């Protein structure tokens, strides 16, 4: 189940090596990882690539062997969630995939958790994600009553998405949120991601005016507050599953200090995005 100690870790992907994990636990001092695999489950009649599934299991096992609390997060149709939510056969395939995964670890006493869908989004997520989350929770609990389930809200996992959420009633579920505000700063956007001109990234300074408002630590706290209020309203456990900032953003170090200090003040575990990804 979810540990009593606070998780302080990072997101990783399946090309991670044992050398990477040794560095993460030793040099970084991380105690947890979130393994992220988007679009692992394809639309039917296709099935998940056996080599990609094997890489997921290899990564989970390597992290568990290193003593890391390990959260697996996958998704279907990450580029078009509406296509997923509107296709019952696709939803069935996604549920069957989770049944296969949790069956492998149901009796494993080590710390592994199931993040049921990475960043539910698009129009149908607001109405379709909660019923599906309840369905997936029931499916997991038919097989695995030991390990924690993790849930994110619709709206790409951002705190505002909790307006469309209610707890599932499962006592071993932790609720998560992601945060990257302001996106033009953290992702250095210019009509896309990571495409800012040199002048744009030099002009975007944190703390400062970005995307039409002044951003500082209090702004970050205000944007995160909907998730904190939801946690307090329902008395549930919460975790920040993703946050991060492009390293060359002017003030990225202060942005990182500010959000981590807020999470620590709120006694929330967290997972930086990302360790040795791209």
N, C-alpha and C positions, 0 to 999 in steps of 0.2 A: 504494500500500500504506500501512499504518499508519505515520504519520510518526515520525521519531526524536525530535523535540521533544515536550514534554509538552502534551497538550491541556488547555486551561483555557477552558471555554465554558459554554453554557447550552442548554436545550431551548427550541424555538420551535414555533409552529404556522403554518399556511399563509396566515393573513391578515396576516403580517408584511409590512412595506413597505420600500422602499429606504431611506427616512429612518430606520426602525428599525435596519436593518443598519448604516448609517453611524454611528449612535449607539453601537451595540454594539461595533463595531470601534474607534471613536475614543474615546468616553468610557469604556467598560468595558474596552477593550483585549482583548476576547475573540478567540481564534484558532480557534474551532470551534463548531459548532452541531449539535444533534441535532433533526431535524425529526420530530415525533411526530404520527401520524394514526391514530387508533383507529377500528376498524370500517369501514375504507375498502373492504374486500372483502365484499360482501353474500352471503347464502346463495344458491346456484343455485335457479332459473334466472336470477336477477338478475345484473347485471354492474356493475362499479364505475362510479360516476357520472363521465362524461367531464369535466365541469367540475371536479370534485374532483381527478381525476387531472391535469388541466392545471394546477391550482393547485400540486400537488406538484412537477411539473416546473419550473414558474415559480420556485418557492421554491428548489429545488435549484440551478437555474442562477444565480439572483441571489446565493446564498451562495457558490457557486464563483467567480463573477465578482469577488466581494469578497475572494477569497483565503482564505476560511474552509474548513477541513477540515469536511466535511459528512457526517453520518451520518443515513440515513433509517431510521425505525422505523415499521412499520405493524402492524396486527393485524386479525384477523377475530373477530367475535362476542365483543367485549371484555366484554360483560355476561354471557356464558354460553359459556365456552370448552369446556365439555363438549359442547355442541351442535355446536361446530366439530369437535372431535377425533373425534366419533362418526359424522361424515358424510363418507364418502369423496369424494362429489361436491364438497363444500365444500372439502376438503383439495386436491383437484385444481384447483379454481378459484383457490385461494390460491397454489399453485405456479405456475400459468399467469400470474397477476398478476406474481409476482416475475420470471418469465422475460421478460415484456414490459418491466418497469422496467430490468433490468440490460442488456437488449439496447440500450437507448437510450444507455447510458454505457459500454459494454464497451470501446470504443477511446478513451475520453476520458482523457487523462493526468492530469487534476486529481484532487484528493483527495476521493473520495466513497466511502462505505462502506455496507454493507447489514446493518442490524440486523434479523434475520429475523423476530422476533416480539416485540412489546412485552409484557412481563410475562405469560408463560404461566401459567395458573392453573386452579383448579378440580381436581376429583379426577383426571380422565384425564390431566392434564398431567404428573403424576409418572411415568406409564408411556408416554405417547404422544409427549411432546415430543422426547425425544432421537432416536427413530427418524425423526420428521418432520424434525428439524434436519439429520440426516444426508442425508435425501432432498433437502431444499432446497439443502443445500450442493452436492450432486452436480449438481442442476439449474442452479444459478448457475455452477458451474465449467465446465459444457458451453458456456457463452456468454461468461463474463467470468472470465478468469484473472488479472486485474490487481488488482482492488479488494478491500479487506478485507471479510470477513464478521464480523459481531458476533453473539454469542449470549448470551442471559440464561438463568438457570436457572428451573425451575418454582417455584411459591410466590411469584408476583408479582415475580420477579426478586430476591428477598431472598437474602442470603448463605446462609441455611440450606438453600435449594433445591439447593445443589451436592451434597447427599447423593444426589440422583437424576441426577447428570450424570457423563459421561465426555467427554474431548475427542473431536472428530470425526475427528481425524487431519489436517485441513486446516491447512497450515503458515501460512496467511495469515488465520487466524481469531483474533479477540480476544474474550475472555470478559468479560462485564459483570455488574454487580450494581446494585441500587437500595437506597436506605436512607432511612427516615423515622422511625426510632425515637426516642422513644416516640410512637405515632400520636396519642394523646389530646393530646399537646403540639404536635407539628408540624402536625396537621390540626385541632386544637381541636374534637374530636368531642364530641357530646352525642346519642348514639343515631343518629349520622350524621356527615357531614363538614361542618366549618365552621359548626357550630351551637351552639358552647359559649355558655353564659350568661356575662354579664360577671363574675360571681363565680367561675365555673369557670376562665376564662382568667386571672384575677388570682391565683387560688390555685395554678395550675400554673406553677411557677418552675423554670427550669433554670440551674444544676444544682440538683437537689432530688429529693424523692420524688414519682414520677409512675407511675401504673398499677402500684402495689404494689411498686416497687423504687426504689432510689436511682440516679439517672442523672447521670453526669458524663462527662468525656472517656474515662476508662478503661472505663466501661460501653459507650460507643459502640464503642470498639476491640474489646471482647470480643464484641459482637454482629456485627461485621464479620469477625472472625477466621476463621470457616469458609471464606469466599471467599479470604482470603489464604493459608490452609493449602492449599486446593485448587490455587491458582496455583503455590505452591511445590512441591507434590507432583508436578504434571505439567509444570512448567517452561514455562508458557504466559504470554502477555501478558494483562493485565487492565486494566479501565477501569471507573470508576463512572459509569454512564450517567444516573442520576437521584439527587438528594438535594435536600432543601429543607425550609423551615419557614415556616409562616404568620408574616408579618412582625410582627403585634401580639403574638405569644406572648412572655411575660415571660422574657427570656433568649435570645431568638432569635439575637441577635448573637453571644453566646458559643457557643451550639450550632453556629452556622455556622463560627465560628473553629475550634472543636474538631474538627469532622469534616474540614474542609479541611486542617488541620494534620496529621491522621492520614494522609489521602490523599497529602499532599506527602511526609511521612516515608517512606511506602511507595512513593514514586515512581510513583504512579498518576495518570493523567489523570482529568479529571472534568467533568461537565456539570450545572450548577445547574438546578433546576426551580423556576421557569421565567422566561423573559424575555418580558415583555409578552404574557402569555397571559390568564388571568382574574384 
